[in-house]
Structure formats: C-alpha cells, structure tokens
C-alpha cells in the first residue's frame, strides 16, 4: 500500500508557490497531532541525519513554534513559525523564516507563508496539502536551490514511516 499513497510536489513560479500533497496511512487526527505536538515533531521534522529540537511551541493564533534542526556535528539551524489562522484538526497557516537561537529573523532572510490542510481519506488515511507562498520569485528559487524539495520530501517520508508505530 505504501507505493499507492499519493505524493505530489509542484512549483508554480508565476504564482510564487510550492504545493506539496502527501497521503498518509493514518487517520487525520493522528496526522494533525504529528504536525502540532512537540514530542511528535521532534521524531520526524528534519531531514536525516538532522534531528528537530523544539524550543517553544504555542499552537494558537498569534503563537509561535521555534525550533532547531541539529546536525550530527552539533551544527544548528533555527527556524520559526508564527501561527496565523488555526482550525483544529483541519488546517493552520504560518509565516516561517530562518532565525537565530532567540527567534530573531535575519535581515533580508526569505520568509514564506504556509497553509497546511488536513483532509480525511476514509477511516485510516489522510491527505495533507502544504502550500508555501513567497512574496518574491527570487526567494522561491533560493529555497529550491538550497534543497527544499529534497529536504521536505525526506522529512515527510520520515513521518510516513513513523505514523504506523504511533497507532
């Protein structure tokens, strides 16, 4: 069944968006939890060999999720999500950016708006759509050049491997 699950990654430079769709063999409530709970995010939200370390997670409108991706040599890459709209179990939006350890966004650092939508696909499957929007096509291109597709694909696949162990 693993091969039958949808995975789609589309770059639209005209609209300055990247849209990722991934179907998971787990119910939508479990997938929502995996995207919104610290103890679960730390198990999958980073491309190997990196590990995620959550500094803060305040899942509410206006709240933030500040985390680092920590490499095997201790190198640390900080990011933040400033939550916008949240509909529990269904969707959330957030403004994301790379930061320092205190959560300060670097001057001129690319920021992106994420809209993450969770849709049930029967009792034991869920479809997640992540639409990432940029204000500038140069920022979108910079993220692609930095390996965004490879990194997010690897990360999402780790979630797909983790979910069956959480049921």
TABEL-V304984 format. One record per backbone hydrogen bond with DSSP energy under -1.0 kcal/mol. NH is the residue of the N-H (numbers start at 1). CO is the residue of the C=O. Records with the same first field share a line. If there is no record, write none. Layout:
BEGIN
NH->CO + CO
END
This chain:
BEGIN
8->21
10->19
12->17
17->12
18->132
19->10
20->130
21->8
22->128
23->6
24->126
26->24
31->27
32->28
33->29
34->30
35->31
37->33
41->37
42->38
43->40
44->41
45->41
46->44
50->47
51->70
53->68
55->66
56->66
58->64
60->58
62->83
63->60
65->81
66->56
67->79
68->53
69->77
70->51
71->75
74->71
77->69
79->67
80->97
81->65
82->95
83->63
84->93
87->91
90->87
91->87
92->116
93->85
94->114
95->82
96->112
97->80
99->78
100->104
103->100
109->106
112->96
113->133
114->94
115->131
116->92
117->129
118->90
119->127
121->125
126->24
127->119
128->22
129->117
130->20
131->115
132->18
133->113
134->16
140->136
141->137
142->138
143->139
144->140
145->141
146->142
147->144
148->143
151->147
152->148
153->149
154->150
155->151
156->152
157->153
158->154
159->155
160->156
161->157
162->158
163->159
165->162
166->163
END
